[in-house]
Amino acid sequence: MVVSALWAVAMAAFVSMVVAMAAAELQVHFYKDSCPQAELVVKGIMQQRFSSDPSLPAGLLRLHFHDCFVHGCDGSVLIDSSGNNVAEKDAPPNLTLRGFEVIDEIKAELEKQCKGIVSCADILALATRDGVALTGGSAYALPTGRRDGTVSNISDVHIPGPSFSVAEAASAFQTINLSLEDLVTLLGAHAMGFCHCGFFVDRLYNFGGSGQADPDIDPQFLGVLRQKCPRPNNNVPFNLSTDPKIFMTPSSGTPFKLDASFYRGVLQEQATLQLDQGLAFTDLTRRIAADYIGRPNVFRRKFAKAMIKLGNVDVLTGQQGEIRANCRRFNQPNHDLNHFS
């Protein structure tokens, strides 16, 4: 009898745990009851902002990626530095991130309509999803229910850089359970938006400290890049605010459209970043690039799938984390530096 009772208690506890875990999972239309207009609000504001700034989706894609790569997709990259805490957004790889204002605008509107319900992490993921659709990508069904993290520290930021080799980038992606195919697919976002010259200028004038250009750049394309990005003056300190910018795919003619133009540039040795150009020099990545050029619908479908996978990285759900009232600040000024409220 005692054993049976203990077994019943244990089974009940196990069932409760399974139910709680299931309830904590991300779900498509997570806010259908608690804030049914949430996704419509995000979509409406994104449409308005896109009409005046067609480069916004590219900025949000990068913002979302940088968020998910540190502590998972928890909105930690949105936090402002304060007091003794220097936040993620002030790390060197994040200084050129943009799109914070549209996240603030969406959050303010949702707080009016359903206060304390929709997380900043979900707003960022949804806004990015809608940006993909506005630029010609697939409008994918995005699971939601993310909670906001309670940690944002500059020392935690380790993002794959533009001068990484494909192998180095693939290894970094593997740490967040993304595959080499995911890497090649998500780099397709580089079909859109701008890039600061400082991210690749060494390729143009002093590749690997050689004093020469990267030999893997098409000579004609090298001339285009050098015209846009003059040789740095070593006697003048680097200034991000005055660093020139170019379109990521300057010869594509579609700088605000998510299409296969990035992969054509890669195979023609006309990729702006060293990492991107490296895709042309391994058999598998070159095959994937060629496939996406020949079958653009496959690229759009695979990109949507990779974005959903990225958005699932180490999410906080259930009672973990918090729902921030302001995306730039933790709810409590002296928040404990852990993942749980």
C-alpha positions as CSV (number, residue, x, y, z in Angstrom):
1,M,0.0,0.0,0.0
2,V,2.8,2.4,1.0
3,V,4.7,1.5,-2.1
4,S,1.6,2.0,-4.3
5,A,1.0,5.4,-2.7
6,L,4.6,6.6,-3.2
7,W,4.4,5.4,-6.8
8,A,1.2,7.3,-7.4
9,V,2.7,10.5,-5.9
10,A,5.8,10.0,-8.1
11,M,3.8,9.5,-11.2
12,A,1.6,12.5,-10.5
13,A,4.7,14.6,-10.0
14,F,6.2,13.3,-13.3
15,V,2.9,14.0,-15.2
16,S,2.8,17.5,-13.7
17,M,6.4,18.1,-14.8
18,V,5.7,16.9,-18.4
19,V,2.6,19.1,-18.6
20,A,4.5,22.1,-17.3
21,M,7.3,21.4,-19.8
22,A,4.8,21.1,-22.7
23,A,3.1,24.3,-21.6
24,A,6.4,26.1,-21.6
25,E,7.1,25.3,-25.3
26,L,6.9,27.9,-28.0
27,Q,3.6,27.9,-29.9
28,V,2.4,29.4,-33.1
29,H,-0.1,32.2,-32.2
30,F,0.9,32.0,-28.5
31,Y,-0.9,35.3,-27.9
32,K,-4.2,34.4,-29.5
33,D,-6.1,34.6,-26.2
34,S,-3.9,36.9,-24.1
35,C,-3.2,39.6,-26.8
36,P,-4.9,38.5,-30.0
37,Q,-3.9,41.6,-31.9
38,A,-0.2,41.3,-31.1
39,E,1.0,40.0,-34.4
40,L,-1.2,42.5,-36.4
41,V,0.3,45.4,-34.4
42,V,3.9,44.2,-35.2
43,K,3.0,43.7,-38.9
44,G,1.3,47.1,-39.2
45,I,4.2,49.0,-37.7
46,M,6.7,47.1,-39.7
47,Q,4.8,48.0,-42.9
48,Q,4.8,51.6,-42.0
49,R,8.5,51.7,-41.1
50,F,9.5,49.7,-44.2
51,S,7.8,52.2,-46.5
52,S,10.2,54.9,-45.3
53,D,13.3,52.7,-44.7
54,P,13.5,49.6,-46.9
55,S,16.9,48.7,-45.3
56,L,15.2,48.1,-41.9
57,P,14.6,44.3,-42.4
58,A,18.3,43.8,-43.0
59,G,19.1,45.6,-39.8
60,L,16.5,43.6,-37.8
61,L,17.9,40.3,-39.2
62,R,21.3,41.2,-37.9
63,L,19.9,42.4,-34.6
64,H,17.9,39.2,-34.1
65,F,20.9,37.0,-35.0
66,H,23.2,38.9,-32.6
67,D,20.6,38.5,-29.9
68,C,20.1,34.7,-30.4
69,F,23.9,34.0,-30.5
70,V,24.4,35.2,-26.9
71,H,22.2,33.6,-24.2
72,G,19.7,32.5,-26.8
73,C,16.8,34.6,-28.2
74,D,15.9,36.5,-25.1
75,G,16.1,40.1,-26.1
76,S,19.3,40.6,-24.1
77,V,20.9,42.7,-27.0
78,L,18.2,45.3,-26.5
79,I,19.3,46.3,-23.0
80,D,21.0,49.6,-22.5
81,S,24.2,49.8,-20.3
82,S,23.5,51.3,-16.9
83,G,25.4,51.7,-13.6
84,N,28.2,49.2,-13.4
85,N,26.8,46.9,-16.1
86,V,28.1,47.4,-19.7
87,A,25.5,45.6,-21.8
88,E,25.8,43.5,-25.0
89,K,24.9,46.3,-27.3
90,D,28.1,48.2,-26.4
91,A,30.4,45.3,-27.5
92,P,32.4,46.1,-30.6
93,P,30.5,43.6,-32.9
94,N,27.2,45.2,-31.9
95,L,28.0,48.9,-32.3
96,T,26.6,49.0,-35.8
97,L,23.4,47.2,-34.9
98,R,20.2,49.1,-35.6
99,G,16.4,48.7,-35.4
100,F,16.1,49.4,-31.7
101,E,13.7,52.2,-32.2
102,V,11.1,50.1,-34.1
103,I,11.2,47.5,-31.3
104,D,10.6,50.3,-28.8
105,E,7.7,51.6,-30.9
106,I,6.0,48.2,-31.2
107,K,6.5,47.6,-27.5
108,A,4.9,50.9,-26.5
109,E,1.9,50.2,-28.6
110,L,1.5,46.6,-27.3
111,E,1.8,47.9,-23.7
112,K,-1.2,50.2,-24.4
113,Q,-3.2,47.3,-25.7
114,C,-2.2,44.4,-23.5
115,K,0.1,45.5,-20.7
116,G,2.8,43.1,-19.6
117,I,1.9,40.3,-22.0
118,V,4.2,40.4,-25.1
119,S,7.9,39.9,-24.5
120,C,10.6,42.0,-26.2
121,A,12.2,38.8,-27.4
122,D,9.0,37.9,-29.3
123,I,8.6,41.4,-30.6
124,L,12.1,41.2,-32.1
125,A,11.5,37.7,-33.6
126,L,8.1,38.8,-35.0
127,A,9.4,42.1,-36.5
128,T,12.3,40.2,-38.1
129,R,9.9,37.6,-39.6
130,D,7.6,40.4,-41.0
131,G,10.7,42.1,-42.4
132,V,11.7,38.9,-44.2
133,A,8.2,38.8,-45.8
134,L,8.3,42.5,-46.8
135,T,11.6,41.9,-48.7
136,G,10.4,39.0,-50.8
137,G,11.0,36.1,-48.4
138,S,8.5,33.5,-47.2
139,A,6.0,34.6,-44.6
140,Y,6.6,31.8,-42.2
141,A,4.6,30.8,-39.1
142,L,6.7,31.7,-36.1
143,P,6.3,30.0,-32.8
144,T,6.1,32.5,-29.9
145,G,6.1,32.5,-26.2
146,R,9.7,33.6,-25.5
147,R,10.4,35.3,-22.2
148,D,12.9,38.1,-21.8
149,G,16.3,37.4,-20.3
150,T,17.7,39.1,-17.2
151,V,21.4,39.2,-18.2
152,S,23.1,41.4,-20.7
153,N,26.9,41.7,-20.3
154,I,29.5,42.8,-22.8
155,S,31.9,40.1,-21.8
156,D,29.5,37.4,-23.1
157,V,29.5,38.6,-26.7
158,H,31.3,36.2,-29.0
159,I,29.8,36.6,-32.5
160,P,31.3,35.0,-35.7
161,G,33.2,37.8,-37.5
162,P,33.4,38.8,-41.1
163,S,36.9,37.5,-41.4
164,F,36.1,34.0,-40.0
165,S,36.8,31.1,-42.3
166,V,33.8,28.9,-43.2
167,A,35.1,26.2,-40.8
168,E,35.4,28.7,-37.9
169,A,31.9,30.0,-38.6
170,A,30.5,26.5,-38.9
171,S,32.1,25.6,-35.5
172,A,30.5,28.7,-33.9
173,F,27.1,27.8,-35.4
174,Q,27.4,24.3,-34.1
175,T,27.6,25.6,-30.5
176,I,24.0,26.9,-30.9
177,N,22.9,23.7,-32.8
178,L,22.8,25.2,-36.2
179,S,24.3,23.3,-39.2
180,L,26.6,24.2,-42.0
181,E,23.5,24.4,-44.3
182,D,21.9,26.8,-41.8
183,L,25.1,28.9,-42.0
184,V,25.1,29.1,-45.8
185,T,21.3,29.8,-45.8
186,L,21.3,32.5,-43.2
187,L,24.3,34.2,-44.9
188,G,21.9,34.8,-47.7
189,A,20.6,37.7,-45.7
190,H,23.7,39.5,-46.9
191,A,21.8,40.1,-50.2
192,M,20.3,43.1,-48.4
193,G,21.3,46.2,-46.6
194,F,24.6,48.0,-45.9
195,C,28.0,47.2,-44.6
196,H,30.6,49.5,-43.1
197,C,33.9,49.5,-44.9
198,G,35.7,48.9,-41.7
199,F,34.4,45.3,-41.7
200,F,36.3,44.3,-44.8
201,V,38.8,47.1,-45.8
202,D,41.8,44.9,-44.9
203,R,40.7,42.6,-47.8
204,L,41.2,45.5,-50.2
205,Y,44.6,46.8,-49.2
206,N,46.3,44.6,-46.6
207,F,44.9,41.1,-46.7
208,G,46.5,39.0,-43.9
209,G,49.1,41.7,-43.4
210,S,50.5,41.2,-46.9
211,G,50.1,44.8,-48.1
212,Q,48.1,43.4,-51.0
213,A,44.4,42.7,-51.8
214,D,42.8,39.4,-51.1
215,P,43.6,37.4,-54.3
216,D,40.1,35.8,-54.1
217,I,38.4,39.1,-55.0
218,D,37.4,39.6,-58.7
219,P,39.7,42.4,-60.0
220,Q,36.8,44.5,-61.4
221,F,34.9,44.1,-58.1
222,L,38.0,45.1,-56.2
223,G,38.0,48.3,-58.1
224,V,34.4,49.0,-57.2
225,L,35.1,48.4,-53.5
226,R,38.2,50.5,-53.5
227,Q,36.3,53.4,-55.0
228,K,33.7,53.2,-52.2
229,C,36.2,52.4,-49.4
230,P,39.5,54.4,-49.6
231,R,42.7,53.1,-48.1
232,P,42.6,53.8,-44.3
233,N,44.9,56.6,-42.9
234,N,46.8,54.9,-40.1
235,N,47.5,58.3,-38.6
236,V,43.8,59.0,-38.1
237,P,41.9,57.0,-35.4
238,F,39.1,54.9,-36.7
239,N,35.7,56.6,-36.3
240,L,32.6,54.4,-36.9
241,S,30.4,57.4,-37.4
242,T,32.4,58.6,-40.4
243,D,33.3,55.1,-41.8
244,P,31.7,54.8,-45.3
245,K,29.0,52.3,-46.0
246,I,28.2,50.3,-49.1
247,F,25.4,48.0,-50.2
248,M,26.2,44.4,-49.2
249,T,25.7,43.3,-52.9
250,P,26.7,46.5,-54.7
251,S,26.3,45.0,-58.2
252,S,23.0,43.1,-57.7
253,G,20.5,46.0,-58.4
254,T,18.3,44.6,-55.6
255,P,19.8,45.9,-52.3
256,F,16.6,45.7,-50.4
257,K,15.3,42.3,-51.6
258,L,16.0,38.9,-50.1
259,D,16.9,36.9,-53.2
260,A,19.7,34.7,-54.6
261,S,21.9,37.6,-55.7
262,F,24.2,37.0,-52.7
263,Y,25.0,33.5,-54.0
264,R,25.7,34.7,-57.5
265,G,28.1,37.2,-56.1
266,V,29.8,34.5,-54.1
267,L,30.3,32.2,-57.1
268,Q,31.6,35.2,-59.2
269,E,34.1,36.1,-56.5
270,Q,32.2,39.3,-55.8
271,A,31.3,38.8,-52.2
272,T,32.0,41.7,-49.9
273,L,33.0,39.9,-46.8
274,Q,35.8,37.3,-46.5
275,L,33.5,34.8,-44.8
276,D,31.0,35.1,-47.5
277,Q,33.6,34.6,-50.3
278,G,34.8,31.5,-48.5
279,L,31.5,29.7,-49.4
280,A,32.8,29.4,-53.0
281,F,35.8,27.3,-51.9
282,T,34.4,24.3,-50.2
283,D,32.5,21.6,-52.2
284,L,29.4,21.5,-50.0
285,T,28.9,25.2,-49.6
286,R,29.5,25.9,-53.3
287,R,26.9,23.2,-54.2
288,I,24.3,24.8,-51.8
289,A,25.0,28.3,-53.3
290,A,24.6,27.0,-56.8
291,D,21.3,25.2,-55.9
292,Y,19.9,28.4,-54.4
293,I,20.7,30.3,-57.6
294,G,19.0,27.7,-59.7
295,R,16.0,27.2,-57.4
296,P,15.2,30.5,-55.6
297,N,12.0,29.1,-54.1
298,V,14.1,26.5,-52.4
299,F,16.2,29.2,-50.9
300,R,13.2,31.1,-49.6
301,R,11.8,28.0,-48.1
302,K,15.1,26.9,-46.5
303,F,15.7,30.5,-45.2
304,A,12.3,30.5,-43.5
305,K,13.1,27.1,-41.9
306,A,16.6,28.3,-40.8
307,M,15.0,31.4,-39.2
308,I,12.6,29.3,-37.2
309,K,15.4,27.2,-36.0
310,L,17.5,30.2,-35.1
311,G,14.6,31.7,-33.2
312,N,14.3,28.6,-31.1
313,V,17.9,28.8,-29.7
314,D,18.0,28.6,-25.9
315,V,14.7,30.4,-25.4
316,L,13.3,31.2,-22.0
317,T,9.6,30.1,-21.5
318,G,7.1,29.5,-18.9
319,Q,8.1,31.2,-15.7
320,Q,11.7,31.8,-16.7
321,G,13.0,35.3,-17.2
322,E,10.5,38.1,-17.3
323,I,8.3,40.2,-19.5
324,R,9.9,43.6,-19.7
325,A,7.9,46.8,-19.5
326,N,10.6,48.6,-21.4
327,C,12.8,46.6,-23.8
328,R,15.9,48.6,-22.9
329,R,15.7,48.0,-19.2
330,F,15.3,45.0,-16.8
331,N,12.1,45.3,-14.7
332,Q,14.0,45.6,-11.5
333,P,17.0,48.1,-11.4
334,N,19.1,45.8,-9.3
335,H,18.2,42.6,-11.1
336,D,20.1,39.5,-10.2
337,L,22.4,38.4,-13.0
338,N,20.8,35.1,-13.8
339,H,18.2,33.8,-16.2
340,F,15.3,33.5,-13.8
341,S,13.1,36.1,-12.2
